[in-house]
Structures are given as C-alpha cells and as structure tokens.
Amino acid sequence: MLQLAPETVASAVDDPTPVGIAGALSRLIAEGAVAPGERLPTVRDLAASLGVSPGTVSAAWQALASAGRIVTRGRAGSYVADAGDTRLAPHTRRLAGHVPTTKLDLSRGTPDPDLLPPLRRAFERAAPHAATASYHDEPVLPRLGRLLQERWPTTGHRITVVDGALDAIDRVLQQVARYGDRIVVEQPSFPPLLDLAAHLRLEVLPVPVDREGIMPAALTQALSRAPRALLMQPRAHNPTGVSTSPERIAALAAAIRRSPAGRRIMVIEDDHSGEIARGDLSSLAAFLPDQVVHVRSFSKSHGPDLRIAALGGPAELIRAVEARRTLGPWWTPRLIQHSLAELLTDGEAVASVARARATYAGRQRRFAEALRRAGAGAPLPADGINAWVPVDDERAAILQLATDGIRVAAGSAFYRDDRTITVDGRDRIRVTVGAIAGDVEAVADAIAAASRAPA
C-alpha cells in the first residue's frame, strides 16, 4: 500500500487553513499526482509538517471525506477515494457519490420524501384491477390514457407509458438517430443525457440557456449542422430551474422553420417536473406537433420509485417505440399504471401534490432572497427543486460547504466537456433547494459564504 509523505502534501499547501489544505490535496488528486487507494499521512504528521494544529488538518480531512475525495477507515487511516462506481457513466458518476456523515445532502436533484403523496391507498385501490389478461393488450390503461390526454400540450399525439423520462428519451433517440448523428442539447444539461448521447455514439451540439430558455441564435447555428434531434427541458430545467417563456418558444419554433434542416429534426421535450412546477408549460408541440415528442415524468411529483413517465408524439414514432418494447419489458406494470391513475384523481393525493408545489416555490423564494441579502450572486429565476448558483470557484465552494456538512453538485458535471462555460464566466454549483426542509436562510448564508471562497 502506497503511503503519501506529509511533505508531498505540505509542499502543495499555500494556505494552511482547513479549506486551503483540503483544496491542495484535492488538486493533487485531480492532477493524478496522488493515486486512488493511496494512504494519506496521519493528521499529526501533516500538522507537524505544516506547523498547524491537528484540529486544522482533521477539519480538512472531514471536508474531503464529505466531498467524496477521501475515505476514512478509523485506525486503519485515511485513503484517496476510488474513481467511483464503474456501473455508472462518467457524468452521472459525479452526481452519485453519497457520504453518510453529510448532515445535509443537496446534491441529489430528488424530491423531498416528506412531500410525496402517500401511496398506500392508491396501491390498495389499484391491486384488484392489476391483472393482465394478455401480453397483447394495449400498453396504456384506457383510464390513465384519458387522464394523460387531458394534461397533454397538444391534441393528436399518440400517448404511451414507459419506465421514466430517461427511458423515454433513450427509446426515442434509438428510433430517430443513428451512429454518428448530431443532436442538440442544452448547455448546461442533465448529466445522464450527456452520458446517453455518448453511449449511443451521437455527437452533442451544445446550445446555451439563459433566463428564458435556449438562445435562438445558438439554435440557428446548431441547426446549420443538420442535427437529427433537439433535447430540451421546457419547464423547471435541470440544473438551472429556468422555464422557457412563451415568447422564446415562438422564437425557437421560427428558427426551426427557417432552417433547411429544421424539417427533419425531432424535438424531444422532457417535462420532468411538470406536476410540481408552479409555472405553465410552453411547448413547441403547439407550433410543430408532428416534430415534437413530449415526455411527462411523475417521479418528482409522485415518487421516483414508481418509475413511470408518459411519452407522446406522432403516432408512427410512438408505435415504433411500443413495438420495440415488446422485445423487452413489453409494458409498464399495470399495477403502477392503476396506482398513478388513482394518485391523479384521489383528492388527498391531488392536495398533497399541490402542497408540495407550493412548498417548493416557497423554499426557492426564501433561498433566492437570502442569497441576495448575503451579497451573493443570485441564481436564475428557478422553478421546481433545483437552483443554479454562481460561485467564484467550484472546487473551493464545494470543499467549504463540506466543512459545514453540506453537499452540493459540481456544476462542471452538467457540461459536455466538464468545463463550466457560462455567459458571465463564473463557475456554478447545483443546489437542490427542494430538499431544504429546515432553515433555508441558514443554508443560503453558508452557500453565499462558500460562493466567495478563494481558489
């Protein structure tokens, strides 16, 4: 087992504070100067080399452990963490680390479990009706199909159900794009979408997002390269929380219509937070119904473990997706479909989702106001559960928050090339504000302080 000499770490430390020490070791790990599995010097030895107290080094080690950079094994010592769970793709892996000792994990992008509607009554009511008489039945229960149609942004789409939003996007991309094709993706974007594109060997054309959604000029430029698909999140965009304005949707539709390549592009809209978003949906389906596939997920509103999303679009394309599913899962379990139908109509469940929507909106509002009072850069106007917070240095902010027991997501994970390229040149972190069930103002104060942490 390799043992890292205390002098190696000490020589890289310019600022002998907990944040400075943690930052120096984090840079050594990132640069490859320190290998995964390498044993770190003891707290006492490094403190002696730096001329600081053991408590200072211990605080740095706690911050690195909270950030997932090192693991502590009691008397066996502390070690550089492995690269990550290899079952996960690269961008996704950066979001998946979990540190049990973290007091407050705001890195997940998942809903507050206490705000999800209770499932027991829905399952009890669904169970007697969940029998499947034939493998060849329609994949969508008629009752659920009618409820989904009432919520759909356009008429004329065929609607099916699949196992979550990412499953829907994957199945559509496999129908419309082939090896080497180009697809347009928002920048920043949800990391699993970037990993999915890489897995399918598709070339990603990133287009920037501002406070109103995708920037039309950037989309026009991307369309000149003849992409096969456009992936967008029109409401409560992850990570920024931005919702596309009606005016911007109209401008994007005009850009697609003007482009010679616009006639062959398929737009995939991921409305992953629709039931808990406070804003109305602006959809390209109102302008280009035959070129839009709309995805409505119920994970954030009704429970991630339901694994269900609605997928609607041109009938020929949706039938092709359904045909392909007959060679795999065939249908989404009818027990789950019945349960979702109950949740969408039961008064108690409907009220629970409405309370969640209002609660998330309140947390977003208080968080943004507290950041402004603390003198931090305000995030973009956010809907849903996430906020995209500007910081002076991503790594320094993450490490300082880790010393406070707060975990956030690195903004660089949401970019195609792991580099934070923004209109104002600042780094970002994604904060799952929806998970702050306690003192929102205190958390915002800690994040504001971390946003100014020096590199």
DALIN-V521398 format. One record per backbone hydrogen bond with DSSP energy under -0.5 kcal/mol. CO is the residue of the C=O (numbers start at 1). NH is the residue of the N-H. If there is no record, write none. Layout:
# DALIN-V521398
CO | NH
CO | NH
This chain:
# DALIN-V521398
2 | 4
2 | 39
5 | 8
5 | 9
6 | 10
7 | 11
9 | 12
9 | 13
10 | 13
12 | 14
14 | 16
15 | 17
17 | 21
18 | 22
19 | 23
20 | 24
21 | 25
22 | 26
23 | 27
24 | 28
25 | 29
26 | 30
27 | 31
28 | 33
28 | 34
29 | 32
35 | 38
38 | 80
39 | 4
42 | 46
43 | 47
44 | 48
45 | 49
46 | 50
47 | 51
47 | 52
53 | 56
53 | 57
54 | 58
55 | 59
56 | 60
57 | 61
58 | 62
59 | 63
60 | 64
61 | 65
62 | 66
63 | 67
64 | 69
64 | 70
65 | 68
69 | 81
71 | 79
73 | 76
74 | 77
77 | 73
78 | 40
79 | 71
80 | 37
84 | 86
85 | 88
89 | 93
90 | 94
92 | 95
92 | 96
93 | 96
93 | 97
98 | 100
99 | 102
104 | 106
104 | 407
106 | 432
111 | 113
112 | 115
113 | 116
119 | 123
120 | 124
121 | 125
122 | 126
123 | 127
124 | 128
126 | 129
127 | 130
131 | 133
134 | 137
141 | 145
142 | 146
143 | 147
144 | 148
145 | 149
146 | 150
147 | 151
148 | 151
148 | 152
149 | 152
158 | 313
160 | 311
162 | 164
162 | 309
164 | 168
165 | 169
166 | 170
167 | 171
168 | 172
169 | 173
170 | 174
171 | 175
172 | 175
172 | 176
173 | 177
178 | 181
181 | 203
182 | 228
182 | 229
183 | 205
184 | 231
185 | 207
187 | 209
190 | 193
190 | 194
191 | 195
192 | 196
193 | 197
194 | 198
195 | 199
196 | 200
197 | 202
198 | 201
201 | 180
202 | 204
203 | 183
204 | 206
205 | 185
207 | 187
208 | 215
210 | 213
212 | 245
213 | 210
214 | 216
215 | 218
215 | 219
216 | 220
217 | 221
218 | 222
219 | 223
220 | 224
221 | 224
222 | 225
223 | 226
228 | 266
229 | 184
230 | 232
230 | 268
231 | 186
232 | 234
232 | 270
234 | 244
237 | 239
237 | 241
240 | 388
241 | 383
242 | 237
245 | 249
246 | 250
247 | 251
248 | 252
249 | 253
250 | 254
251 | 255
252 | 256
253 | 257
254 | 258
255 | 259
259 | 262
260 | 263
261 | 264
262 | 265
265 | 267
266 | 230
267 | 269
267 | 293
268 | 232
268 | 270
269 | 271
269 | 295
270 | 272
271 | 274
271 | 297
272 | 300
273 | 276
273 | 277
281 | 283
283 | 286
284 | 287
284 | 288
288 | 291
289 | 292
291 | 267
293 | 269
294 | 312
295 | 271
295 | 297
296 | 310
298 | 302
298 | 303
299 | 303
301 | 117
303 | 306
304 | 307
308 | 298
309 | 162
310 | 296
311 | 160
312 | 294
313 | 158
314 | 318
315 | 319
316 | 320
317 | 321
318 | 322
319 | 323
320 | 324
321 | 325
322 | 326
323 | 326
324 | 327
325 | 328
325 | 330
329 | 331
333 | 337
334 | 338
335 | 339
336 | 340
337 | 341
338 | 342
339 | 343
340 | 344
341 | 345
342 | 345
342 | 346
346 | 350
347 | 351
348 | 352
349 | 353
350 | 354
351 | 355
352 | 356
353 | 357
354 | 358
355 | 359
356 | 360
357 | 361
358 | 362
359 | 363
360 | 364
361 | 365
362 | 366
363 | 367
364 | 368
365 | 369
366 | 370
367 | 371
368 | 372
369 | 373
370 | 374
371 | 376
372 | 375
383 | 386
385 | 434
387 | 389
387 | 431
388 | 380
389 | 429
391 | 427
393 | 397
394 | 398
395 | 399
396 | 400
397 | 401
398 | 402
399 | 403
400 | 404
401 | 404
401 | 406
402 | 405
405 | 104
407 | 106
409 | 430
410 | 413
411 | 414
412 | 415
414 | 188
414 | 189
415 | 418
419 | 421
420 | 422
422 | 425
427 | 391
428 | 411
429 | 389
429 | 431
430 | 409
430 | 432
431 | 387
431 | 433
432 | 435
433 | 436
435 | 437
438 | 440
439 | 443
440 | 444
441 | 445
442 | 446
443 | 447
444 | 448
445 | 449
446 | 450
447 | 451
448 | 452
449 | 452
450 | 453
451 | 392
